[in-house]
Amino acid sequence: MKSFLSEIRETLIPGADQRQGPLPPLLVLLTLVTGLVDSFSFLKLGHVFVANSTGNILFIGFALVRVPGFSVAESLFALAAIVIGAMIGGKLDSVFAHHRDKILGVSSSIQAVLLSVAVVLSLLCSTPVQGGYRTGFVALLGVAMGVQNAAARKLAVPDLTTTVLTLTITGLGADSVFLGGPGSHAGRRLVAISTMLIGAVIGAALDLHAALCTSLIAALALVLIVALWVTRAGKSGDPWTGS
């Protein structure tokens, strides 16, 4: 139990001697962003995800057998936006290869700009979201989340990918010490899973009961916190900022 609680504490409030510095809580915040943004895309833009790409692959399969409500073109467009964002993030990873603080700081700043445009778009359009507005949202949010995915991948903080949780959930069982494994790190993994769930719950509640812009503003606020936090923390030059 002590190890479990310690993992939760070190993920949310890392000590000064932690090799990952403030990255774990920052990536937890971005996991919350994923829940908010994917809730918006699924509930407000139809059957499409802009962060968790696996869903779009499945949606393409559904569309190929003509399941109502699914579109090959729309799912492919969302995937293309995510890939473009990942390419941008990949370039940042190369430019700042030995500066983890700058990778997260610059990628979060780019996300903030794209989310700001999405917020403006949400103030201009009516519901249900259709036509060019829908395309604009998918493009902006897909690119933004692609950038985030690439940054999280480069930072490589264990069990904090900010999006896909399948391997995280699998690790809870596969790595169990009771089965001879190295230890499931259940504390950190449950933080990641719970954060995604909380983001989805909050996002769905806002999307169903508040103005269209509300969940996007919440996501933007979190990304700005991450960008400002990592920029300030990176000035310390502590070991976590390096490769």
C-alpha positions as CSV (number, residue, x, y, z in Angstrom):
1,M,0.0,0.0,0.0
2,K,2.9,2.4,0.8
3,S,4.4,1.8,-2.6
4,F,1.0,2.4,-4.3
5,L,0.4,5.7,-2.4
6,S,4.0,6.8,-3.0
7,E,3.6,6.3,-6.8
8,I,0.5,8.4,-6.8
9,R,2.2,11.1,-4.7
10,E,5.4,11.1,-6.9
11,T,3.3,11.3,-10.0
12,L,1.2,14.3,-8.9
13,I,3.7,16.0,-6.6
14,P,7.2,14.8,-7.6
15,G,10.1,15.5,-5.2
16,A,13.0,17.7,-6.0
17,D,15.2,14.7,-6.7
18,Q,12.9,13.1,-9.2
19,R,14.7,12.3,-12.5
20,Q,11.6,13.4,-14.4
21,G,11.2,16.7,-12.6
22,P,7.7,18.3,-13.0
23,L,7.0,16.3,-16.2
24,P,4.7,13.7,-14.6
25,P,2.1,16.2,-13.3
26,L,2.3,18.2,-16.5
27,L,1.6,15.1,-18.6
28,V,-1.3,14.3,-16.2
29,L,-2.8,17.7,-17.1
30,L,-2.4,16.9,-20.8
31,T,-4.1,13.6,-20.2
32,L,-7.0,15.6,-18.8
33,V,-6.9,17.7,-22.0
34,T,-7.2,14.6,-24.1
35,G,-10.4,13.6,-22.3
36,L,-11.9,17.0,-22.8
37,V,-11.0,17.3,-26.5
38,D,-12.0,13.8,-27.5
39,S,-15.3,14.2,-25.7
40,F,-15.9,17.4,-27.7
41,S,-14.9,15.7,-31.0
42,F,-17.1,12.6,-30.5
43,L,-20.1,14.3,-29.0
44,K,-20.1,17.6,-31.0
45,L,-18.4,16.6,-34.3
46,G,-19.9,13.1,-34.8
47,H,-18.1,9.8,-34.8
48,V,-14.6,11.0,-34.9
49,F,-11.7,11.3,-32.5
50,V,-8.9,13.9,-32.7
51,A,-6.5,12.4,-30.1
52,N,-7.0,8.6,-29.8
53,S,-6.4,7.5,-33.3
54,T,-7.3,3.9,-32.7
55,G,-11.0,4.8,-32.6
56,N,-10.8,6.3,-36.1
57,I,-9.3,3.1,-37.5
58,L,-12.3,1.2,-36.1
59,F,-14.7,3.8,-37.5
60,I,-13.3,3.4,-41.0
61,G,-14.0,-0.3,-40.7
62,F,-17.5,0.3,-39.6
63,A,-18.0,2.8,-42.5
64,L,-16.7,0.2,-45.0
65,V,-19.6,-2.1,-44.1
66,R,-22.0,0.9,-44.2
67,V,-22.8,1.2,-40.5
68,P,-24.9,4.4,-40.2
69,G,-23.2,7.5,-38.8
70,F,-19.7,6.6,-39.8
71,S,-17.7,8.0,-42.7
72,V,-14.4,6.8,-44.2
73,A,-13.6,10.3,-45.5
74,E,-14.1,12.0,-42.2
75,S,-12.1,9.5,-40.2
76,L,-9.3,9.7,-42.7
77,F,-9.3,13.4,-42.5
78,A,-9.0,13.3,-38.7
79,L,-6.1,10.8,-39.0
80,A,-4.4,13.1,-41.5
81,A,-4.7,16.1,-39.1
82,I,-3.2,14.0,-36.3
83,V,-0.3,12.9,-38.6
84,I,0.4,16.5,-39.6
85,G,0.4,17.5,-36.0
86,A,2.8,14.6,-35.2
87,M,5.1,15.8,-38.0
88,I,5.2,19.2,-36.5
89,G,5.9,17.7,-33.1
90,G,8.6,15.4,-34.6
91,K,10.4,18.5,-36.0
92,L,10.3,20.1,-32.6
93,D,11.7,16.9,-31.1
94,S,14.6,17.1,-33.5
95,V,15.3,20.8,-33.0
96,F,15.2,20.5,-29.2
97,A,16.4,17.0,-29.0
98,H,18.4,17.6,-25.8
99,H,16.0,20.0,-24.1
100,R,12.9,18.2,-22.8
101,D,11.6,21.4,-21.2
102,K,11.6,23.2,-24.6
103,I,10.0,20.3,-26.3
104,L,7.0,20.4,-24.0
105,G,7.0,24.2,-23.7
106,V,7.0,24.9,-27.4
107,S,4.6,22.1,-28.3
108,S,2.1,23.3,-25.6
109,S,2.4,26.8,-26.9
110,I,1.5,25.6,-30.4
111,Q,-1.4,23.7,-28.9
112,A,-2.6,26.8,-27.1
113,V,-2.6,28.8,-30.4
114,L,-4.6,26.1,-32.2
115,L,-7.0,25.7,-29.3
116,S,-7.5,29.5,-29.2
117,V,-8.5,29.5,-32.8
118,A,-10.9,26.6,-32.1
119,V,-12.4,28.6,-29.2
120,V,-13.0,31.5,-31.6
121,L,-14.6,29.2,-34.1
122,S,-16.9,27.8,-31.4
123,L,-18.1,31.3,-30.6
124,L,-19.0,31.9,-34.3
125,C,-20.8,28.7,-35.2
126,S,-24.1,27.3,-34.2
127,T,-25.1,23.8,-33.1
128,P,-25.2,21.2,-34.3
129,V,-21.8,21.8,-35.8
130,Q,-21.8,21.2,-39.6
131,G,-20.0,21.9,-42.8
132,G,-16.9,24.0,-42.8
133,Y,-17.0,24.6,-39.1
134,R,-16.9,20.8,-38.4
135,T,-14.0,20.5,-40.8
136,G,-12.2,23.4,-39.2
137,F,-12.6,21.9,-35.7
138,V,-11.3,18.5,-36.8
139,A,-8.3,20.1,-38.5
140,L,-7.4,22.4,-35.6
141,L,-7.9,19.9,-32.8
142,G,-6.3,17.0,-34.7
143,V,-3.1,18.9,-35.4
144,A,-3.0,20.2,-31.8
145,M,-3.4,16.7,-30.4
146,G,-0.9,15.3,-32.9
147,V,1.7,17.8,-31.6
148,Q,0.9,16.7,-28.0
149,N,1.2,13.0,-28.9
150,A,4.7,13.5,-30.5
151,A,5.9,15.5,-27.5
152,A,4.7,12.9,-25.0
153,R,6.3,10.2,-27.1
154,K,9.7,12.0,-27.1
155,L,9.6,12.8,-23.4
156,A,8.9,9.1,-22.7
157,V,7.8,9.4,-19.1
158,P,6.7,5.8,-18.2
159,D,2.9,5.2,-18.4
160,L,2.1,8.8,-19.2
161,T,1.5,8.9,-22.9
162,T,-1.4,11.4,-22.4
163,T,-3.6,9.5,-24.9
164,V,-3.6,5.7,-25.6
165,L,-4.2,3.7,-22.4
166,T,-4.4,0.2,-23.7
167,L,-0.8,-0.8,-22.8
168,T,-1.2,1.1,-19.5
169,I,-4.2,-1.0,-18.6
170,T,-2.5,-4.2,-19.8
171,G,0.5,-3.5,-17.6
172,L,-1.6,-3.4,-14.5
173,G,-2.2,-7.2,-14.9
174,A,0.8,-8.3,-16.9
175,D,3.5,-6.8,-14.7
176,S,1.9,-7.8,-11.4
177,V,4.4,-9.1,-8.8
178,F,1.8,-11.8,-7.8
179,L,2.4,-13.3,-11.3
180,G,6.2,-13.0,-11.1
181,G,6.3,-9.7,-12.9
182,P,8.5,-6.7,-12.1
183,G,5.6,-4.7,-10.5
184,S,2.6,-3.1,-12.1
185,H,3.3,0.5,-10.9
186,A,-0.4,0.6,-10.3
187,G,-0.3,4.0,-8.6
188,R,1.0,5.9,-11.6
189,R,-1.0,3.9,-14.1
190,L,-4.3,4.4,-12.2
191,V,-3.6,8.1,-12.1
192,A,-3.3,8.1,-15.9
193,I,-6.5,6.1,-16.3
194,S,-8.5,8.0,-13.8
195,T,-7.4,11.4,-15.3
196,M,-8.6,10.3,-18.8
197,L,-11.9,9.2,-17.3
198,I,-12.3,12.5,-15.3
199,G,-11.5,14.5,-18.5
200,A,-14.1,12.5,-20.4
201,V,-16.7,13.0,-17.6
202,I,-16.1,16.7,-17.3
203,G,-16.0,17.1,-21.1
204,A,-19.2,15.2,-21.7
205,A,-21.0,17.2,-19.0
206,L,-19.8,20.5,-20.4
207,D,-20.6,19.4,-24.0
208,L,-24.1,18.4,-23.1
209,H,-25.1,21.1,-20.6
210,A,-23.0,24.2,-21.4
211,A,-22.1,26.4,-24.3
212,L,-20.1,24.9,-27.2
213,C,-17.0,26.8,-26.3
214,T,-16.8,25.7,-22.6
215,S,-14.9,22.4,-22.9
216,L,-12.5,24.0,-25.4
217,I,-11.8,26.9,-23.0
218,A,-11.1,24.4,-20.2
219,A,-8.7,22.5,-22.4
220,L,-7.0,25.8,-23.5
221,A,-6.6,26.9,-19.9
222,L,-4.9,23.6,-19.0
223,V,-2.5,23.7,-21.9
224,L,-1.6,27.3,-21.0
225,I,-0.8,26.2,-17.5
226,V,1.4,23.5,-18.8
227,A,3.2,25.9,-21.2
228,L,3.8,28.5,-18.5
229,W,4.8,25.9,-15.8
230,V,7.3,24.1,-17.9
231,T,8.8,27.3,-19.3
232,R,9.4,28.6,-15.8
233,A,10.6,25.3,-14.4
234,G,13.0,24.8,-17.3
235,K,15.0,27.9,-16.3
236,S,16.4,25.9,-13.4
237,G,18.6,23.9,-15.7
238,D,17.9,20.8,-13.5
239,P,18.9,17.3,-15.0
240,W,15.3,16.6,-16.1
241,T,15.5,19.3,-18.7
242,G,18.2,17.4,-20.7
243,S,17.9,14.4,-22.9
